[in-house]
Amino acid sequence: MSNLIAISEDFNWPAFQRVQKLLYTAITVQGYRDVRLDFSGLRKAFPNGFVPLIVLVDQYRKQSGIEFDVVLPQDEACRRSILDANYVAYLHPKLELPLSDKANALHQFSDDSSLNDLINKQIHQILERATYAEGVLQSFEWALNEIAGNVLVHSGVEHGWMQVVVHPSTHHMAIAVADGGTGIPETIRSVYPQFAKDEDAIAHALKEGITSRPDFGQGKGLTGTLQIVKINKGGRLAIHSFKGRVEWLNDRMEIKGDFPPFPGAFVDIQLNTAEPIEIEKALWGSAPGFPFNESLYGSGLPIGQMRMALANEASGFGNRITGLKIRNKIENLLVSAPNDVLEIDFSGVELIASSFADEVFGKLALTLGFVGFGSRVRFININKFCRGIIDDVVQSRIVQSRTSQNGQ
C-alpha cells in the first residue's frame, strides 16, 4: 500500500515545507514504504520547491529504501517545464529519462572538475539570456563558486545539486545549491560546540572568518554571499540545514528552528538582475581575482582585451533570435569590463543575414553610441561581405537616430 501526496499548488518553498511534513509523517510515523507524488494539479514549479524535495527524496530512497512514484502535471506547459528541468528524472530515476542540458535545468556535480565545467556552462548560458546591471554577473560567479565549493569541502557526500534560473522579464535570478550531507550545524559544532541549536550554528557560519576547515578556506563564502544579497536591492538569501533556517529578506535577518529536519543543506539565493552590486564593497574592498570575462573571453590575451569567436556562439547567423542572444552576451561582457575592448573574430563565418547583423551590431551601436561602438568593438578575420552587411545596418541606424533626434 502506498501513500499518495497530492501537490496541486505553485510548488515553492512554503509548499515544499508542507510536503516535507507529509513525507515525514507518512514514512517516519506511519511506516509507509511506497510514496506517490501526485503533481497532476501542479501549476508552477520553482527551484526552491523542487531542489530540496529532490534531495529529500534521494535521502529517503538511499537511507531507508523508500520507493517513489511520480504523477506528471496535467498542464502541458508545466509538465514540459519539470521534465526539461530534470526534476522528474531525479525524482524517479527508474524511468531512465535523458538528462536535459538546458540553461534552467538542475544538474549534479561531484568534484572540482565537474563543478568548474558546470559553472562555466552556466555563465555562457546566462550571458545570452538577459542583460545584467553592473556587478551582478561577477557576484553571481563568485557566490556560485563559493557556495557550491562548500559542498565539495564540507558535505561529505558524493555529489551536490545546482540550478540557476533567469527570468529576463522580471529581472530575477534564482540560484539553488543543495546537498544531502553532514549539514552546516554539525560542521560548525565540530569547532564551536557551544551552539546547541541548529539555527544558531547556521547564523554563526554567516559571520566572517567562521569555518570548520581553516586548512581549506577563510570562512568568507557564506559571509560574502550574504553581503552581496544585502547590497542588491530586492536580494534574498535563505539557508536551511537540519532543524535550522536563517533567511535575509526585506532588510532583516530571521533566525528560526524548523521541523522536520532537512538532511544536508539547501542554499537559496535570489538576485535582482536590474540592480547594480558594488562587489568590491561586498567583498571587503576587493573584486574577484578571476572574473568570468577574463577567464572565458580573455585567456591568453593582453590585459584590457577580450575576444569572442563568433563561430563558437551559434550554428548559424540568419535571424534576430540568435542575434539577440549574442548581443546580450556582448553587452554583458562590455558592462562587466568597462575598460576593455572586445574583438569579434569572424574566422569560419562566411555569411550573416542583415536581420542578424542589425539585431547585434546595429542595435549595439545605438546602445553604446557610435563613437563608443567604434572604440570598444573591433572585427578581425572578417570578409568583405560580412563587413559590408555590418556597415550597412550601422549606417541605417545612424540615419534612424538622426531622424529621430531631428523630429523631436
C-alpha positions in Angstrom: 0.0 0.0 0.0 1.4 3.4 -1.0 0.8 6.9 0.4 -0.5 9.5 -2.0 0.8 13.1 -1.6 -1.1 15.5 -3.9 0.7 18.7 -4.9 -1.8 21.0 -6.6 -0.3 24.4 -5.9 2.6 26.5 -7.1 5.5 24.4 -5.8 7.8 26.8 -4.0 9.5 26.8 -0.6 6.3 27.0 1.6 4.8 24.2 -0.5 7.9 22.1 0.0 7.7 22.6 3.7 4.2 21.3 3.7 5.2 18.2 1.6 8.2 17.7 3.8 6.0 17.3 6.8 3.6 15.0 5.0 6.6 12.8 3.9 7.9 12.7 7.5 4.5 11.6 8.8 3.9 9.0 6.1 7.4 7.5 6.3 8.7 8.0 9.8 5.5 8.0 11.8 3.1 5.8 9.8 5.7 3.5 8.2 4.8 3.7 4.6 7.5 2.2 2.2 5.9 3.5 -1.1 5.0 7.1 -1.8 3.3 8.5 -4.9 4.0 12.2 -5.5 1.0 13.5 -7.5 1.8 16.6 -9.5 -1.3 16.3 -11.7 -2.7 19.7 -10.4 0.7 21.5 -10.4 0.6 25.0 -11.8 4.1 26.3 -11.5 7.5 24.9 -10.5 10.2 26.8 -8.6 13.8 25.8 -7.7 13.3 26.4 -4.0 10.5 23.9 -4.0 11.8 21.1 -6.2 15.6 21.2 -5.4 15.1 20.5 -1.7 12.4 17.9 -2.5 14.8 16.0 -4.8 17.5 16.0 -2.1 15.0 14.8 0.5 13.6 12.0 -1.8 17.1 11.0 -2.7 18.0 10.6 1.0 14.8 8.6 1.8 15.5 6.3 -1.1 19.1 5.6 -0.3 18.9 5.5 3.5 15.5 3.9 4.1 14.8 2.1 0.8 11.6 4.1 0.2 10.1 3.7 -3.3 8.8 6.9 -5.0 6.4 7.2 -8.0 5.6 10.4 -9.8 2.3 11.5 -11.4 3.0 14.2 -14.0 1.1 17.5 -14.3 -2.0 17.7 -16.5 -1.0 21.1 -17.7 1.2 20.6 -20.8 3.4 23.6 -20.2 4.0 22.7 -16.6 4.7 19.1 -17.5 7.3 20.1 -20.1 8.8 22.5 -17.6 9.5 19.9 -14.9 10.8 17.4 -17.5 13.2 20.0 -19.1 14.4 21.0 -15.6 15.4 17.3 -14.9 13.1 17.3 -11.8 11.3 14.1 -12.9 14.5 12.4 -13.9 16.0 12.9 -10.4 12.7 12.2 -8.5 12.0 9.0 -10.4 15.3 7.6 -11.8 13.7 4.2 -12.7 12.1 6.0 -15.6 15.6 6.4 -17.1 14.8 9.8 -18.6 17.6 11.5 -20.5 19.0 14.5 -18.6 18.4 17.9 -20.2 21.3 20.2 -20.8 19.1 23.3 -21.0 20.0 26.6 -19.3 17.4 26.4 -16.5 17.9 22.7 -15.7 19.0 21.1 -12.4 22.4 19.4 -12.5 24.7 17.3 -10.3 28.3 17.9 -9.6 30.8 15.5 -7.9 34.3 17.0 -8.0 36.1 20.3 -8.8 36.4 19.4 -12.5 32.7 18.8 -13.0 31.9 21.8 -10.9 34.1 24.1 -12.9 32.7 22.8 -16.2 29.1 23.3 -14.9 29.7 26.8 -13.7 31.4 27.8 -17.0 28.4 26.3 -18.8 26.0 28.3 -16.6 27.9 31.5 -17.2 27.8 31.0 -21.0 24.1 30.3 -20.9 23.0 33.2 -18.7 25.2 35.7 -20.6 22.9 35.3 -23.6 19.5 35.1 -21.7 19.4 38.7 -20.4 21.4 41.8 -19.7 22.5 42.5 -16.2 23.3 45.5 -14.1 26.9 46.2 -13.2 28.4 43.8 -10.8 25.6 41.2 -11.0 27.5 38.7 -13.1 30.7 38.9 -11.1 28.6 38.5 -7.9 26.8 35.5 -9.4 30.1 33.8 -10.4 31.7 34.4 -7.0 28.8 33.3 -4.9 28.1 30.2 -7.0 31.8 29.1 -6.8 31.9 29.7 -3.1 28.6 28.0 -2.1 29.0 25.0 -4.5 32.6 24.7 -3.4 31.4 24.3 0.2 29.6 21.2 -0.8 32.8 19.6 -2.0 34.7 20.5 1.1 32.2 20.2 3.9 29.3 17.9 3.0 31.0 14.6 3.0 28.7 13.2 0.2 29.4 12.1 -3.4 27.6 14.9 -5.2 25.8 18.2 -4.9 23.0 19.8 -6.8 22.8 23.1 -8.6 20.2 25.1 -10.6 20.3 28.6 -11.9 17.1 30.1 -13.4 16.9 33.5 -15.0 13.7 35.4 -15.7 14.5 38.3 -18.1 11.1 39.9 -18.0 11.1 40.2 -14.2 14.8 40.9 -13.8 15.1 37.9 -11.4 17.7 35.3 -10.9 17.3 32.2 -8.7 20.3 30.2 -7.6 19.7 26.9 -5.7 22.6 24.8 -4.3 21.9 21.7 -2.1 23.4 18.5 -0.8 22.3 15.6 1.4 25.4 15.6 3.6 26.7 16.4 7.0 24.9 19.7 7.3 26.0 23.2 8.4 25.2 22.8 12.1 27.3 19.7 12.6 30.3 21.1 10.7 30.1 24.3 12.8 29.7 22.4 16.1 32.8 20.4 15.4 34.7 23.6 16.1 32.2 25.7 18.0 30.3 23.2 20.2 28.6 25.9 22.2 25.8 26.3 19.5 23.3 23.7 20.6 20.5 25.0 18.3 20.9 24.4 14.6 19.7 27.8 13.6 22.3 29.5 15.9 25.0 27.4 14.3 23.9 28.5 10.8 23.8 32.1 11.9 27.3 31.8 13.3 28.5 30.4 10.0 27.4 33.6 8.3 30.0 35.6 10.3 33.3 36.5 8.5 36.1 34.1 9.3 34.0 31.3 10.7 34.9 27.9 9.1 35.1 24.3 10.2 38.0 23.7 7.8 40.6 26.5 8.2 43.0 24.4 6.2 40.7 24.8 3.2 39.4 28.3 3.5 38.9 31.6 5.4 35.2 31.4 6.1 34.2 34.1 3.6 31.9 32.2 1.3 28.6 32.5 3.2 29.5 35.9 4.6 30.4 37.3 1.2 27.2 35.9 -0.3 25.1 37.5 2.4 26.8 40.9 1.8 26.1 40.6 -1.9 22.4 39.9 -1.2 22.3 42.8 1.2 23.7 45.3 -1.3 21.4 44.0 -4.1 18.1 45.8 -3.7 15.5 43.1 -3.5 18.0 40.3 -3.0 17.3 37.3 -0.7 19.3 34.6 0.9 17.9 31.6 2.7 19.8 28.7 4.3 18.1 25.6 5.6 20.0 22.7 7.2 18.7 20.1 9.6 16.5 21.8 12.2 17.6 25.4 11.4 16.7 28.1 8.9 18.3 31.5 8.5 16.9 34.0 6.0 17.7 37.5 4.9 14.7 39.2 3.3 13.4 42.7 3.2 16.4 44.1 5.0 16.1 41.9 8.0 17.5 38.6 9.3 15.2 35.9 10.5 16.7 33.0 12.6 14.4 30.1 13.5 14.2 26.5 14.2 12.3 24.1 11.9 10.9 20.6 11.8 11.1 18.0 10.4 14.9 18.2 9.8 16.2 18.7 6.3 19.1 16.3 5.6 22.2 18.2 4.4 22.0 21.9 3.4 20.0 23.9 1.0 21.0 27.5 0.0 18.5 29.6 -1.9 19.9 32.9 -3.4 17.6 35.4 -5.2 19.1 38.4 -7.1 17.5 41.4 -8.8 19.4 41.5 -12.1 18.4 45.1 -12.8 20.0 46.4 -9.6 23.8 47.0 -9.6 26.0 45.3 -7.0 29.1 47.1 -5.7 31.1 43.8 -5.5 34.2 45.5 -4.0 32.1 46.8 -1.2 30.5 43.4 -0.6 33.9 41.6 -0.7 35.9 43.6 1.7 37.2 46.1 -0.8 38.5 43.7 -3.5 36.9 42.3 -6.7 37.2 38.6 -7.5 40.6 37.6 -8.8 39.3 35.7 -11.9 36.2 37.4 -13.3 34.4 35.3 -15.9 35.1 37.8 -18.8 38.8 37.3 -18.4 38.8 33.6 -17.8 36.3 32.8 -20.6 37.0 35.5 -23.2 40.4 37.0 -22.3 42.5 33.9 -21.9 46.0 34.4 -23.4 45.2 38.0 -24.4 46.8 41.3 -23.1 45.1 43.0 -20.2 42.2 45.1 -21.4 41.3 42.9 -24.3 38.7 40.2 -24.9 37.9 38.1 -27.9 34.7 36.3 -29.0 34.9 33.7 -31.7 31.6 34.2 -33.4 31.6 30.7 -34.9 31.5 29.2 -31.4 28.5 31.2 -30.4 25.9 29.7 -32.8 25.5 27.3 -35.7 24.1 30.0 -38.0 23.7 33.7 -38.2 20.5 34.3 -40.1 17.8 35.5 -37.6 17.1 38.0 -34.9 16.6 35.4 -32.1 20.2 34.3 -32.4 21.2 37.9 -32.8 19.5 38.9 -29.5 21.3 36.1 -27.6 24.7 37.2 -28.9 24.0 40.9 -28.4 23.0 40.2 -24.8 26.3 38.4 -24.3 28.3 41.2 -25.9 26.6 43.9 -23.8 27.2 41.8 -20.6 30.9 41.4 -21.4 31.3 45.2 -22.0 29.4 46.2 -18.9 31.5 43.7 -16.8 34.8 45.0 -18.2 34.1 48.7 -18.8 37.7 49.5 -19.8 38.2 46.5 -22.2 38.0 46.2 -25.9 36.1 43.3 -27.4 37.3 41.7 -30.6 34.7 39.8 -32.6 36.6 37.1 -34.5 34.8 36.1 -37.8 37.0 33.2 -38.6 34.8 30.5 -40.1 31.9 32.8 -40.6 31.3 33.4 -44.3 27.8 34.8 -44.3 25.5 36.7 -41.9 22.0 38.0 -42.6 21.1 41.7 -42.4 18.5 41.0 -39.8 21.1 39.2 -37.6 23.6 42.0 -38.2 21.1 44.7 -37.3 19.9 42.9 -34.1 23.5 42.6 -32.9 25.6 45.3 -34.3 23.0 47.9 -35.4 21.3 47.9 -32.0 24.6 47.7 -30.2 25.8 50.9 -32.0 22.7 52.6 -30.7 23.2 51.4 -27.2 26.9 52.3 -27.0 26.8 55.4 -29.2 28.6 55.3 -32.5 31.8 56.6 -31.1 31.7 54.1 -28.2 30.8 51.3 -30.6 33.8 52.1 -32.8 36.2 52.3 -29.9 35.1 49.2 -27.9 34.1 46.7 -30.6 36.6 45.5 -33.2 36.3 43.0 -36.0 39.0 40.6 -37.0 39.3 38.0 -39.8 36.1 39.4 -41.3 35.4 39.1 -45.1 34.2 41.9 -47.3 30.6 40.6 -47.5 30.1 40.4 -43.7 31.8 43.8 -43.2 29.6 45.4 -45.9 26.4 44.0 -44.2 27.5 45.4 -40.8 28.5 48.8 -42.3 25.0 49.0 -44.0 23.0 48.2 -40.8 25.1 50.6 -38.7 24.7 53.4 -41.2 20.9 52.8 -41.3 20.8 53.1 -37.5 22.8 56.3 -37.7 20.2 57.7 -40.1 17.4 56.5 -38.0 18.9 58.0 -34.8 19.5 61.4 -36.5 16.0 61.4 -38.0 14.5 60.7 -34.6 16.6 63.4 -32.9 15.6 66.0 -35.6 12.0 65.1 -35.2 12.0 65.9 -31.5 
